[in-house]
């Protein structure tokens, strides 16, 4: 009951906002694929039971179709809808890519054989959710591509390249508590029938509980993959996080969010690290603010940093205390039930797919907004 009340209060603060988009979450200091304490429609990709909160909407994320990694400077195209029917909610989304799966597949091959095929993977997600006293949701996600036309091997014969992945997510919301489980049902990359990469197991489990106006959250994820058929070379990773976050209503038009989280990552034998095995630990903190400046304009900004951080490579060498402070800002333009979101001046001194800038903090008229999304509630 407290969680539903907190949701209602949050919606009241930003009454014209659809609480939607990668741009909004990143501008408030969270990841683009959902938050365990901030309300946003992107949370359906963490816990599909959240689809019950965001029914009757259609949303679009502008971007390219072949970017290797989705980020603010080079976003991927994505979009879909959620529709209520009775006490059920149904939805279809296109383009939501699994970054972990794609990065591992690209790393499994030293040639463009798999790498090019991964960039062309077609992706779709199906959602079904409902309320039976306990809110529940299920998400089935497919990502794949098959190419028999390109001569990847450099010979006269054409190679057949095939990449496939199938994942399932289930989630429940009961009062102040949420739980979700995501798992890989199949994930492979093949060249002429030879398995170049295979996900042997993968799990992602998360839970959160509303207490004293804040949210305690935890998450455990692990995978084990085989680099190539019969190689006996496994890639493994385990990640654990535990944190607390809160959204505080400042007045009728503004809210303040803040969080702190401890996390560890332990991996071995895969190409996320040039040195093979690695470990990392960090304590991260962030805070953000969201203000309805006008009934048609919402502004937001955040700052985040690692209070503690340490990384260790395969040789046992460690680094710690590196600067990690990051500031982000964004805006929403609202016309009735239609909302346009974007990041403001997110430049990093490199070529980001839009233009080359002179550094963070630059607000330029030739790149005023990025991470553009549009959402309509009906």
WOGITA-V742248 format. One record per backbone hydrogen bond with DSSP energy under -1.0 kcal/mol. NH is the residue of the N-H (numbers start at 1). CO is the residue of the C=O. E is the energy in kcal/mol with one decimal. If there is no record, write none. Layout:
# WOGITA-V742248
NH/CO/E + NH/CO/E
This chain:
# WOGITA-V742248
5/1/-2.1 + 6/2/-2.7 + 7/3/-2.2 + 8/4/-2.1 + 9/5/-2.3 + 10/6/-2.4 + 11/7/-2.4 + 12/8/-1.7 + 13/9/-1.9 + 14/10/-1.6 + 17/14/-1.6 + 25/21/-1.7 + 26/22/-2.6 + 27/23/-2.1 + 28/24/-1.1 + 29/26/-1.4 + 30/25/-2.8 + 34/31/-1.0 + 41/19/-2.3 + 43/40/-2.1 + 44/41/-1.5 + 45/42/-1.8 + 46/43/-1.5 + 47/43/-2.8 + 50/47/-2.2 + 51/48/-1.7 + 52/49/-1.7 + 53/50/-1.8 + 57/82/-2.1 + 58/376/-2.2 + 59/80/-2.8 + 60/374/-2.6 + 61/78/-4.0 + 62/372/-2.7 + 64/75/-2.6 + 77/64/-3.0 + 78/61/-2.2 + 79/94/-2.2 + 80/59/-2.4 + 81/92/-2.1 + 82/57/-2.4 + 83/90/-3.4 + 85/88/-3.1 + 88/85/-1.5 + 89/129/-2.8 + 90/83/-2.9 + 91/127/-1.9 + 92/81/-1.3 + 93/125/-2.3 + 94/79/-3.5 + 95/123/-2.0 + 97/95/-1.1 + 102/98/-2.2 + 103/99/-2.7 + 104/100/-2.1 + 105/101/-2.1 + 106/102/-2.4 + 107/103/-2.0 + 108/104/-1.2 + 116/112/-2.2 + 118/114/-2.6 + 119/115/-1.6 + 121/118/-1.7 + 122/144/-3.2 + 124/142/-2.2 + 125/93/-2.9 + 126/140/-2.6 + 127/91/-2.6 + 128/138/-2.2 + 129/89/-2.5 + 130/136/-2.1 + 131/87/-1.1 + 132/134/-1.8 + 135/173/-2.0 + 136/130/-2.6 + 137/171/-1.9 + 138/128/-2.9 + 139/169/-2.7 + 140/126/-2.1 + 141/167/-2.8 + 142/124/-2.5 + 143/165/-2.4 + 144/122/-2.2 + 145/163/-2.4 + 147/161/-2.8 + 152/150/-1.4 + 161/147/-2.7 + 162/190/-2.5 + 163/145/-2.8 + 164/188/-2.5 + 165/143/-1.6 + 166/186/-3.1 + 167/141/-2.8 + 168/183/-2.3 + 169/139/-2.7 + 170/181/-2.4 + 171/137/-2.1 + 172/179/-2.5 + 173/135/-2.7 + 174/177/-2.8 + 177/174/-2.0 + 178/208/-2.6 + 179/172/-2.1 + 180/206/-2.4 + 181/170/-2.7 + 182/204/-2.8 + 183/168/-2.6 + 184/202/-1.4 + 185/166/-2.8 + 186/166/-1.7 + 188/164/-2.3 + 189/197/-2.1 + 190/162/-3.2 + 191/194/-2.4 + 192/160/-3.3 + 194/191/-2.1 + 196/189/-2.4 + 197/189/-1.6 + 198/226/-2.0 + 199/187/-2.9 + 200/224/-2.0 + 201/224/-1.8 + 203/222/-2.7 + 204/182/-2.1 + 205/220/-3.3 + 206/180/-2.2 + 207/218/-2.4 + 208/178/-2.2 + 209/216/-2.4 + 210/176/-2.3 + 211/214/-2.8 + 214/211/-2.3 + 215/245/-3.2 + 216/209/-2.6 + 217/243/-2.6 + 218/207/-2.7 + 219/241/-2.3 + 220/205/-3.1 + 221/239/-2.6 + 222/203/-2.4 + 223/237/-2.0 + 224/201/-2.5 + 225/235/-2.9 + 226/198/-3.2 + 227/233/-2.3 + 229/195/-2.8 + 231/228/-2.1 + 235/225/-3.3 + 236/268/-2.2 + 237/223/-1.9 + 238/266/-2.2 + 239/221/-3.1 + 240/264/-2.3 + 241/219/-2.4 + 242/262/-2.6 + 243/217/-2.9 + 244/260/-2.4 + 245/215/-2.3 + 246/258/-2.5 + 248/256/-3.6 + 250/254/-1.9 + 251/254/-1.5 + 255/290/-2.3 + 256/248/-3.0 + 257/288/-2.6 + 258/246/-2.1 + 259/286/-2.3 + 260/244/-2.2 + 261/284/-2.6 + 262/242/-3.2 + 263/282/-2.5 + 264/240/-2.4 + 265/280/-2.2 + 266/238/-2.6 + 267/278/-2.5 + 268/236/-2.3 + 273/270/-1.5 + 276/273/-1.7 + 278/267/-2.4 + 279/312/-2.4 + 280/265/-2.3 + 281/310/-2.4 + 282/263/-2.3 + 283/308/-2.6 + 284/261/-2.7 + 285/305/-2.8 + 286/259/-2.1 + 287/303/-2.3 + 288/257/-3.1 + 289/301/-2.6 + 290/255/-2.5 + 291/299/-3.3 + 292/253/-3.2 + 293/291/-1.2 + 294/297/-2.0 + 297/294/-1.1 + 298/332/-2.3 + 299/291/-3.0 + 300/330/-2.2 + 301/289/-1.9 + 302/328/-2.5 + 303/287/-2.5 + 304/326/-2.2 + 305/285/-2.5 + 307/283/-2.8 + 308/283/-1.4 + 310/281/-2.7 + 311/319/-2.7 + 312/279/-3.0 + 313/317/-2.2 + 316/313/-1.8 + 319/311/-2.2 + 321/309/-1.5 + 326/304/-2.6 + 328/302/-2.0 + 330/300/-2.6 + 331/342/-2.2 + 332/298/-2.6 + 333/340/-2.9 + 334/296/-2.6 + 335/338/-2.9 + 338/335/-2.1 + 339/375/-2.6 + 340/333/-2.7 + 341/373/-2.4 + 342/331/-1.7 + 343/370/-3.9 + 344/329/-2.6 + 345/368/-1.5 + 347/345/-1.7 + 352/355/-1.3 + 367/364/-1.2 + 370/343/-1.5 + 373/341/-1.9 + 374/60/-2.2 + 375/339/-2.6 + 376/58/-2.8 + 377/337/-2.1 + 378/56/-2.1
